[in-house]
């Protein structure tokens, strides 16, 4: 799978990208929502693992823009702010996001969510 990992915590993004690459995926890390948008416009991804809250833009805003442009890959949202999920869940459902994982998470949670996307 070609996967875009979008996480503003550089260490977490790198560790997650390395894990997914070790699983045989083609992984591109991005550390900002704006970069994720640019990458998705330049290249097709099978999946995106994206943080909900980033300094430059919320992950749901990135996904909604990509969805409107018909450029959104299948998405897994990760978040350290589960209290925001009640507010954004209808928006995530409207664009077809099926998996939301709370931080801290295990690699197996991400692996399982990716397997369900197939």
N, C-alpha and C positions, 0 to 999 in steps of 0.2 A: 504494500500500500504506500502511496505517496501521502505523507502526513505533514501538516504545518502545525508546529507547536508555538502558541502565542502566550507568553508569560513574561511579565515585567521583572520578575525575580530571575536574574540571569543565571544564578546557580541552579535553581529548580528547573528552568528551561533547558539548560545544558544536560543535567542529570536525566531528565525525562527524555530528551532527544536521544541521548546516548543509549538509554534503555531500549527505546523503540527501534533504533538502528540495529542494536544487537539482536532484536527479534526478527530482523530481515527487512524492515521497512526503510523506505527512502524518506528521510526526515529533514525538514528545514526549520530551524528555530527563528522566531521573530520576537523581539523584546518590547514591541509597541503595537498597539492596535492599528496605527496608520501604516506601519510596515506590513502587517497582515493583509490589509486591503490592497496594497500595491502588489504584494506577492501573488495574491489570488487573481488579480487582474492580468498578471504576466504569465501565470502557469496554472495548470489544472491540478488540483489536489483531490485525493479520494476522501480525506478526512481532515478536520481541523480540531485540535485540542486547544481551547482558548479560555483564558482567565476572564472571569466576569468583570472584575474591577482592576483597571489599569490607570495610571496617571493621565494618559492622554485621551483615552476614550473607553467607554464601557464595552466589553466584549459583545453584549447583545446589540449594541449600536452598529458594531462592525458587521455582525452577522445579518442584521436587518438590511444594511446597505448592500451586502453581497447577494442576499436573497432577492432583493428588488432588481438587481442587475443579472440575475440568473447565473451567478458565479459562486454561489455558496456550496462548499462541499458538505458532506455529512458532518455533524458537529457534536463534540463533547465539550460541555462547559465545566470548568473547574472553578471553585470559589472558596475563599476564606471568609466570606460574609454570607452564611446561609440565611441570615435574617432578611436579606434582600430578595430571596427567592420568591416569597409570596407576591411581591410587587412585580417581578420580572417574569414569573412563570407563564402568564398568559402570552406575553410577547415571544417567549421561547417556543411555546407550543404552536403559535401562529406561523412560525417559520420552520417548524418541523424538527426542532431539537428534541432528541429522545433521551439523552443522558446528561445528568448533572451530577458531578462528584464534588463532595465537600473536602476541603483541605483540613487536616493532613490526610493524604490518601496513600494507598499502597499501589505499587506498580500493577499488581494483579487486578485491582479495580479498573485501571485504565485499559489493561489488556482485555478484560472481560467486556467492557463497554465497546471497544473497537471490534471485538469478535461479533457482538450483536449488530453492528452496523452492516455487516456483509449481507 
